[in-house]
């Protein structure tokens, strides 16, 4: 499926240029004003927005503010496009959350390059949840779901389970667990790790997980 590009531009010739230039690699949808964009956003989230500043009615800066203040839309990259070449307009757009800026007149090769560069950057920054069997660890929300149930953990328990899941079905030695989770706060051998593992086992068991944390005597722990 092609990436979806929404372009807001009140000049018909520029809208035609967008379509002609980008249609081979992208699904391009052009809108003359803010109303057309908002209507389309009700049913689809684009992969990128090309947004002109000087529009009839609501201008690009106002539209940008709304996009970046909406939790559903704020991560969509926005490239501001305008005939304004003044540095102040560029700075204002970037300060409002624009991801890039291109000034008219622009070359078609530059346009394609900027679109692709911003899409690559967004894809690279996307974070995937850490998943092992029925355990899902979401770093963005700092939450753990076990067997479709959200469990509450301390910060140390969260880090421990994350480290074990990152090395799932492999033994993680005690020293690694201590140094990664406790860092400089850990001095010498204690029962702290065992107590935290015991609590994690209890919470995973209460959630009826198919996973279990096993002890490898003299070495460390492993989740399987």
Buried (B, 14 or more C-beta within 10 A) or exposed (E): EEBBBBBBBBBEEBBEBBBEBBEEBBBBBBBBBBEBBBEBBEEEEBBBBBBBBBBEEBBBBBBBEBBBEEEEBEEBBBBBBBEBEEEEBBEBBEEBBBBBBBBBEEEEEEBBEBBBBBBEEBEEEEEEEBEBBBBBBBEEEEBBBBBEEEBEBEEBBBBBBBBBBBBBEEBBEBEEBBEBBBEEEBEEEEEBBEEBBEBBBEBBEEBEBEBEBEEEEEEBBBBE
